[in-house]
Amino acid sequence: PASCRDDTLFQSVSTYHVASTPNLTCIITGAVFNVLLVRELASRFEQAKIPVTADSVNPRYCVSELPRNLPFVLRIIYRLMEMLLARTAEEGSRQLVWAAIGRPGQKDMNGAFVMNYTITEPSDFVISEKGKEAGERVWVSLSKRRSLSNYQTESTIG
């Protein structure tokens, strides 16, 4: 649609997040963009008859070294949260591998959102018509920024 043709999407989101929101909102917005982009990519693969599966995966909260440079008190809080809520890095990686290969004979992985070793419906917005339009807009914005757009990508999946 014509509404998908502008390149202000990422600039607007970036300006909004830098000016007024905490990092958690940035993470959530990035996750939604990821799901929208993968669903659009999967749709384009299907239209171009490319036998590649694209899916989004949420490995959930995993133990990592991300807090290593935080102030001491925040590192303690982060480590407590890890003890209570986080998966091990190995468990998170198994989720990534499962999303990559699925189950033998599974046909519905393309464009899927995978969490806890199952295909999960992402959200009402993502599966709505507005979500499809948002996915197209994300694709167009990234293509304009040349993040995804090169000769091979343009000629193969548009």
C-alpha positions as CSV (number, residue, x, y, z in Angstrom):
1,P,0.0,0.0,0.0
2,A,0.9,3.6,-0.5
3,S,1.2,4.1,3.3
4,C,4.1,1.7,3.3
5,R,6.3,3.8,1.0
6,D,7.8,6.3,3.4
7,D,11.1,5.9,5.2
8,T,10.3,7.6,8.4
9,L,9.3,4.5,10.4
10,F,12.7,3.7,12.0
11,Q,13.6,7.4,12.4
12,S,10.3,8.0,14.2
13,V,10.7,5.0,16.5
14,S,14.3,5.8,17.2
15,T,13.5,9.4,18.1
16,Y,10.6,8.4,20.3
17,H,12.6,5.8,22.2
18,V,15.7,8.0,22.7
19,A,13.5,10.9,23.9
20,S,11.0,9.3,26.2
21,T,11.0,5.5,26.9
22,P,12.9,3.0,28.9
23,N,15.0,0.3,27.4
24,L,12.4,-2.4,28.0
25,T,10.0,-0.7,25.5
26,C,12.8,-0.5,22.9
27,I,13.3,-4.3,23.4
28,I,9.6,-5.0,23.0
29,T,9.4,-2.8,19.9
30,G,12.4,-4.5,18.4
31,A,10.8,-7.9,19.0
32,V,7.6,-6.9,17.3
33,F,9.6,-5.5,14.3
34,N,11.4,-8.8,14.2
35,V,8.1,-10.8,14.0
36,L,6.6,-8.4,11.4
37,L,9.7,-8.6,9.3
38,V,10.0,-12.4,9.4
39,R,6.3,-12.8,8.4
40,E,6.8,-10.4,5.5
41,L,10.0,-12.2,4.5
42,A,8.2,-15.6,4.7
43,S,5.4,-14.3,2.5
44,R,7.9,-13.1,-0.1
45,F,9.7,-16.4,-0.1
46,E,6.4,-18.2,-0.7
47,Q,5.5,-15.8,-3.6
48,A,8.9,-16.3,-5.2
49,K,8.7,-20.1,-4.7
50,I,11.9,-20.0,-2.7
51,P,12.2,-23.2,-0.5
52,V,13.5,-21.5,2.6
53,T,11.7,-21.3,5.9
54,A,11.8,-18.0,7.9
55,D,10.5,-18.0,11.4
56,S,10.9,-15.8,14.6
57,V,12.0,-17.4,17.8
58,N,11.8,-16.3,21.4
59,P,14.4,-18.2,23.4
60,R,13.1,-16.3,26.4
61,Y,15.3,-14.8,29.1
62,C,18.7,-16.5,29.3
63,V,21.7,-16.2,31.5
64,S,24.3,-14.1,29.9
65,E,27.2,-11.7,30.5
66,L,25.2,-8.6,29.5
67,P,25.2,-7.1,33.0
68,R,29.0,-7.4,33.4
69,N,29.5,-3.6,33.0
70,L,26.6,-2.5,35.2
71,P,27.1,-0.9,38.5
72,F,27.5,-3.4,41.4
73,V,24.0,-3.1,42.8
74,L,22.4,-3.5,39.5
75,R,24.5,-6.6,38.7
76,I,23.3,-8.1,42.0
77,I,19.7,-7.4,41.1
78,Y,20.2,-8.8,37.6
79,R,21.8,-12.0,38.9
80,L,18.9,-12.5,41.3
81,M,16.5,-12.2,38.4
82,E,18.6,-14.7,36.5
83,M,18.4,-17.2,39.3
84,L,14.6,-16.9,39.6
85,L,13.6,-16.5,35.9
86,A,16.3,-17.2,33.4
87,R,17.0,-20.3,31.3
88,T,20.5,-21.5,30.9
89,A,22.3,-20.4,27.7
90,E,22.1,-24.1,26.6
91,E,18.4,-24.2,27.0
92,G,18.0,-21.0,25.0
93,S,20.2,-22.4,22.3
94,R,18.1,-25.5,22.1
95,Q,15.1,-23.3,21.4
96,L,17.0,-21.6,18.6
97,V,17.9,-25.0,17.1
98,W,14.4,-26.3,17.4
99,A,13.1,-23.2,15.5
100,A,15.7,-23.8,12.8
101,I,14.8,-27.5,12.2
102,G,11.3,-28.0,13.7
103,R,9.8,-31.4,13.9
104,P,10.2,-33.9,11.1
105,G,7.5,-33.4,8.5
106,Q,6.3,-30.1,10.0
107,K,5.0,-27.9,7.3
108,D,3.7,-24.8,9.1
109,M,7.0,-23.3,10.2
110,N,7.3,-20.6,7.5
111,G,6.4,-17.2,9.1
112,A,5.8,-18.8,12.4
113,F,6.5,-17.4,15.9
114,V,8.2,-20.1,17.9
115,M,8.4,-20.2,21.7
116,N,8.8,-23.0,24.2
117,Y,9.3,-25.6,21.3
118,T,5.9,-24.8,19.8
119,I,4.5,-22.6,17.1
120,T,2.6,-19.8,19.0
121,E,0.2,-17.2,17.7
122,P,2.2,-13.9,18.1
123,S,-0.5,-11.3,18.8
124,D,-3.8,-10.0,17.5
125,F,-2.0,-7.0,16.0
126,V,0.6,-9.0,14.1
127,I,-1.9,-11.3,12.5
128,S,-4.4,-8.5,11.6
129,E,-4.5,-6.6,8.4
130,K,-2.9,-3.7,10.1
131,G,-0.1,-6.0,11.2
132,K,0.4,-7.2,7.6
133,E,0.6,-3.5,6.5
134,A,3.1,-2.8,9.3
135,G,5.2,-5.8,8.1
136,E,5.2,-4.4,4.6
137,R,6.2,-1.0,6.0
138,V,9.1,-2.5,8.0
139,W,10.3,-4.3,4.9
140,V,10.1,-1.2,2.7
141,S,11.9,0.9,5.4
142,L,14.7,-1.6,5.7
143,S,15.0,-2.0,2.0
144,K,15.3,1.8,1.6
145,R,18.1,1.8,4.2
146,R,19.9,-0.9,2.1
147,S,19.9,-3.3,5.1
148,L,18.1,-5.9,3.1
149,S,18.1,-4.5,-0.4
150,N,20.8,-5.5,-2.8
151,Y,20.7,-6.7,-6.4
152,Q,20.1,-10.4,-5.4
153,T,17.5,-9.6,-2.8
154,E,15.6,-7.1,-5.0
155,S,15.5,-9.5,-8.0
156,T,14.6,-12.6,-6.0
157,I,12.1,-11.5,-3.4
158,G,11.4,-7.8,-4.2
